[in-house]
Amino acid sequence: GLGMGSVDWVIAKDVLLQNKDKSIIMREVARILKPTGRALIVEWDPEDSIVGPEQELRIKPAEMKQIIEEAGLTVVEEPSVGGFHYAFLVEKQH
């Protein structure tokens, strides 16, 4: 596996909704990021759309922020990604 503090960037797109324990994934993102590293977390918007996973699988942005912060990460930007998704740019808490 990847070593602690070994990567500059992590991109996690549509990954958390596929797992029951979402916090494990976010803690792993925090573990492998370098102190100056960043991660882009992209998930399906919880609003109804004609494409994408079932509603009950989608994670609300507020819930995602809580998972991010509990993993020791901080949201530094909320870039617009369109296409039925939302995103958070995160870094390690200093």
C-alpha positions in Angstrom: 0.0 0.0 0.0 0.9 3.7 0.0 3.0 5.0 2.8 2.0 7.6 5.3 2.5 11.1 3.9 3.6 9.8 0.6 1.4 11.5 -2.0 0.9 15.1 -3.2 -2.6 14.6 -4.6 -5.6 12.3 -4.2 -8.6 12.3 -6.4 -11.6 10.4 -5.1 -14.6 10.6 -7.5 -17.8 8.7 -6.8 -16.0 6.4 -4.3 -17.5 7.1 -0.9 -21.1 6.3 -1.9 -20.0 2.8 -2.8 -18.8 2.0 0.7 -20.7 1.6 4.0 -18.0 3.1 6.2 -17.1 6.3 4.4 -14.9 7.6 7.3 -12.4 4.8 6.6 -11.8 6.0 3.1 -11.4 9.6 4.2 -9.0 8.7 7.0 -6.9 6.8 4.4 -6.9 9.9 2.2 -5.6 11.9 5.2 -3.0 9.2 6.1 -1.4 9.1 2.6 -1.4 12.8 1.9 1.8 14.8 2.4 1.5 17.7 4.9 1.3 20.0 1.9 -0.8 17.6 -0.2 -4.4 18.2 -1.3 -7.3 16.0 -2.3 -10.2 16.5 -4.6 -13.4 14.8 -3.4 -16.2 14.5 -5.9 -19.5 12.9 -5.3 -23.0 12.8 -6.8 -25.2 15.7 -6.0 -28.1 14.6 -3.8 -30.7 16.3 -6.0 -32.7 14.2 -8.3 -31.2 13.6 -11.7 -31.9 11.4 -14.6 -28.4 9.8 -14.3 -26.4 8.4 -11.4 -27.0 6.2 -8.4 -30.1 5.7 -6.4 -31.0 8.6 -4.1 -30.4 6.8 -0.8 -26.7 6.1 -1.8 -25.9 9.7 -2.4 -24.1 11.7 0.4 -25.3 15.2 1.2 -22.6 17.9 1.1 -23.0 18.8 4.8 -22.5 15.1 5.7 -19.5 14.9 3.4 -17.9 18.0 5.1 -18.4 16.3 8.5 -16.7 13.1 7.3 -13.8 15.2 5.9 -13.3 17.2 9.1 -13.5 14.2 11.3 -10.7 12.6 9.2 -8.4 15.6 10.0 -8.9 17.4 6.7 -10.1 20.9 6.0 -12.2 22.1 3.0 -10.3 24.9 1.3 -12.4 25.3 -1.8 -15.7 24.1 -3.2 -15.0 24.1 -7.0 -17.9 23.9 -9.4 -17.7 20.6 -11.3 -21.2 20.5 -12.9 -22.4 17.3 -14.4 -24.6 16.3 -11.5 -21.7 16.4 -9.0 -20.3 18.5 -6.2 -16.7 18.7 -5.1 -14.5 19.7 -2.2 -10.8 20.6 -2.4 -9.3 19.6 0.9 -5.9 19.7 2.7 -4.6 18.4 6.0 -5.5 20.4 9.1 -2.5 22.4 10.3 
